[in-house]
C-alpha cells in the first residue's frame, strides 16, 4: 500500500513521543503535526530531520483502511484499546 494523498491519519491520530521540528515534546494523539501543510502532506518527508518513528511508519490496509474515514475509525479503535489498559 502507498500513502494515501490528503489523508494524514498517521500524522494526526497517534501520539508521537519523540521530538518533531516545531514540536520539541512530540505531539499528543488527536493533534495534527505542525509539519503538515494545507494539503495534509508532510513538509519533512524525505528529509533527514523527519523523526525516525515517522520514517518507520509503513501504510498498511489493516490500519489505514480503504479511505481516510476508515483510517480515522481504525486509529480511534486503537486509541480506545490503549486507554482501556
Phi, psi and omega per residue, in radians:
X1 nan 2.432 3.037
X2 -1.773 2.785 -3.124
X3 -1.089 2.354 -3.120
X4 -1.398 2.146 3.104
X5 -1.031 2.498 3.060
X6 1.116 0.435 3.139
X7 -1.709 -1.169 3.106
X8 1.065 0.342 3.130
X9 -0.971 -0.736 -3.112
X10 -1.245 -0.230 3.133
X11 -1.747 -0.015 -3.107
X12 -2.117 -0.951 -2.943
X13 -1.301 -0.788 -3.117
X14 -1.390 2.746 2.991
X15 -1.435 2.606 3.077
X16 -2.220 2.053 -3.054
X17 -1.537 -0.311 3.132
X18 -1.435 2.688 3.132
X19 -1.084 2.527 3.060
X20 -2.172 2.404 3.075
X21 -0.912 2.131 -3.083
X22 1.627 -0.151 3.128
X23 -2.467 1.335 -2.984
X24 -1.084 -0.386 3.123
X25 -1.735 0.190 -3.038
X26 1.421 -2.698 3.137
X27 -2.524 2.513 3.063
X28 -1.342 2.833 3.049
X29 -1.033 2.575 3.090
X30 1.285 0.206 3.089
X31 -2.012 2.255 3.124
X32 -1.198 2.410 3.076
X33 -1.107 2.435 3.134
X34 -1.119 -0.311 -3.109
X35 -1.535 0.104 3.039
X36 -1.429 2.374 3.079
X37 -1.572 -3.088 -3.078
X38 -1.152 -0.315 3.098
X39 -1.677 0.166 -3.115
X40 1.095 0.659 3.025
X41 -1.925 2.600 -3.140
X42 -1.329 2.183 3.099
X43 -1.283 -0.237 -3.125
X44 -1.777 -0.043 -3.061
X45 -0.970 2.232 3.133
X46 1.436 -0.011 -3.134
X47 -1.779 2.621 -3.100
X48 -1.137 -0.411 -3.136
X49 -1.403 -0.063 3.059
X50 -1.141 2.269 -3.089
X51 -1.002 2.560 -3.131
X52 -0.988 -0.721 -3.128
X53 -1.069 -0.632 3.124
X54 -1.262 -0.730 3.114
X55 -1.094 -0.560 -3.092
X56 -1.413 -0.281 -3.115
X57 -1.245 2.248 3.091
X58 -2.049 2.206 3.109
X59 -1.031 2.350 3.117
X60 -2.349 2.416 -3.131
X61 -0.973 -0.683 -3.089
X62 -1.058 -0.520 3.130
X63 -1.754 -0.802 -3.043
X64 -1.428 -0.344 3.111
X65 1.175 -2.761 -3.096
X66 -1.678 -0.260 3.130
X67 -2.759 3.063 -3.082
X68 -1.086 -0.626 3.134
X69 -1.141 -0.700 3.113
X70 -1.208 -0.650 3.072
X71 -1.050 -0.769 3.116
X72 -1.037 -0.819 3.139
X73 -1.037 -0.764 -3.125
X74 -1.148 -0.774 3.110
X75 -1.124 -0.682 3.129
X76 -1.123 -0.682 3.090
X77 -1.061 -0.780 3.123
X78 -1.094 -0.757 3.119
X79 -1.055 -0.713 3.106
X80 -1.078 -0.721 3.139
X81 -1.142 -0.686 3.126
X82 -1.162 -0.721 -3.132
X83 -1.189 -0.470 3.123
X84 -1.175 -0.452 -3.066
X85 -1.387 nan nan
